[in-house]
Amino acid sequence: MDSTSPARPMALSRWLLIIAGLVFCMVVVGGITRLTESGLSITEWKPISGAIPPLTQADWQHAFDLYRQTPEFREINGPAGMTLAGFKFIFFWEWVHRLLGRIIGLAVFLPLVWFAWKRAIPKGYGTRLVAIFLLGGAQGALGWYMVVSGLSVRTDVSHLRLSAHLLLALFLFAALIWTAFDFRRLAVAGERPARLTGAAVWTLIIVFIQLMLGAWVAGLNAGYIASDWPTMQGKLYPDGVDWSQGVLHALTYDPYLIHFMHRWWAWVVVAALVIFARQVKPRDRKASIAIQSAFGTQIILGIATVMSGVNIVLAVLHQAVGALVLASTTWGSHVVGRRK
């Protein structure tokens, strides 16, 4: 990793963008897992042997028996008459989600070792790449911490842990894109790493708050509360908000209030991104267009998801485009922070 090593920044950039694509796929599959209520179907954490799904009828029955001990099955799916076939469906999505996590781990670790062995990592970037790998490992551990919250008492996972799991994945997604752009600019123009400007930081914070609220809406099933827009149950401010346990509890646990905040914080995001895109445009018009296209599509999908009663296809697309809003904002942030 010294200054005389045969650095390969363009190859590193392509590798990180491939990893970012895999993380994007994992975010999408995670959304499907949540919407199909599949997340608690695998009740054990086996990082290595868990990559192999049940192969025999006895193995499937054992996995189903473990799931039948969870509150979710006893209180919801059991009374609804879930069979082994129904269990296999939800097991599939959770297994794919975890398998993608394993694939991403290998896709980061093995090339990282190879690039380090070949001394192809430019000076100053080795620590950042190791940190990205460790973040991926933390994401897996946090995922299991989330699942544990729904295996003993609750019939669902904690929405707070769900949001932490999603936000860490999206932070990793943004870090991969940012670092890939750093390598690309180094290869093309010999530029130093971009810096985060104040405008970019505030814009990203506003976007992350909206992503967090969206995760809370999903975790609390708050999207089903109202299917009209812009009103909720015919009113601008919904009935049913419970303030009896205090303001902080209402802001973090009340599904009516969180749904309301998610709807209207979206317009704060729009205003911030319009202003930010105007700053980006003189430097990179494509990045500016990407930002505006992403949030415009996201607004349409959000409204359509609500008015459809949370149609699963629209809801998954809404989560996917939310990740693209972050990706385009990260791109714009890198553009305004570039330096020679």
Number of C-alpha atoms within 10 A of each C-alpha: 18 12 11 10 13 13 20 18 21 18 16 24 23 15 18 24 18 18 22 22 16 18 23 20 15 21 23 20 21 23 24 23 23 22 19 14 17 21 24 26 27 21 19 15 14 10 13 9 8 15 15 10 15 15 8 9 9 10 12 17 14 13 21 21 12 14 21 18 13 22 19 22 22 14 12 13 16 14 9 10 10 13 11 13 11 11 20 16 13 20 25 16 22 23 20 17 22 23 19 20 21 19 14 21 17 13 17 21 17 11 13 20 12 12 18 15 11 14 19 21 25 21 14 12 15 16 10 12 19 15 13 18 20 14 16 22 16 14 20 18 15 18 22 16 16 23 22 20 18 19 22 12 12 14 18 22 23 19 22 17 21 22 21 19 21 21 18 17 23 22 14 21 25 22 19 25 24 24 22 24 26 24 26 20 21 19 17 10 9 12 15 13 20 19 15 15 14 11 15 23 13 13 21 19 12 18 22 18 16 22 23 19 22 24 24 27 26 21 21 21 16 19 24 18 17 19 19 16 15 15 14 19 14 13 11 11 14 16 12 10 15 16 13 8 9 9 12 10 12 17 16 14 18 20 24 24 22 21 24 21 16 21 22 12 16 22 13 15 20 17 13 18 24 16 13 22 23 14 19 24 16 10 14 15 14 13 21 24 16 19 24 20 14 19 23 14 16 22 18 11 20 22 18 19 22 22 17 15 16 22 13 15 11 18 23 23 19 24 23 19 22 25 23 21 24 22 24 24 28 25 23 28 27 24 23 21 17 18 12 10
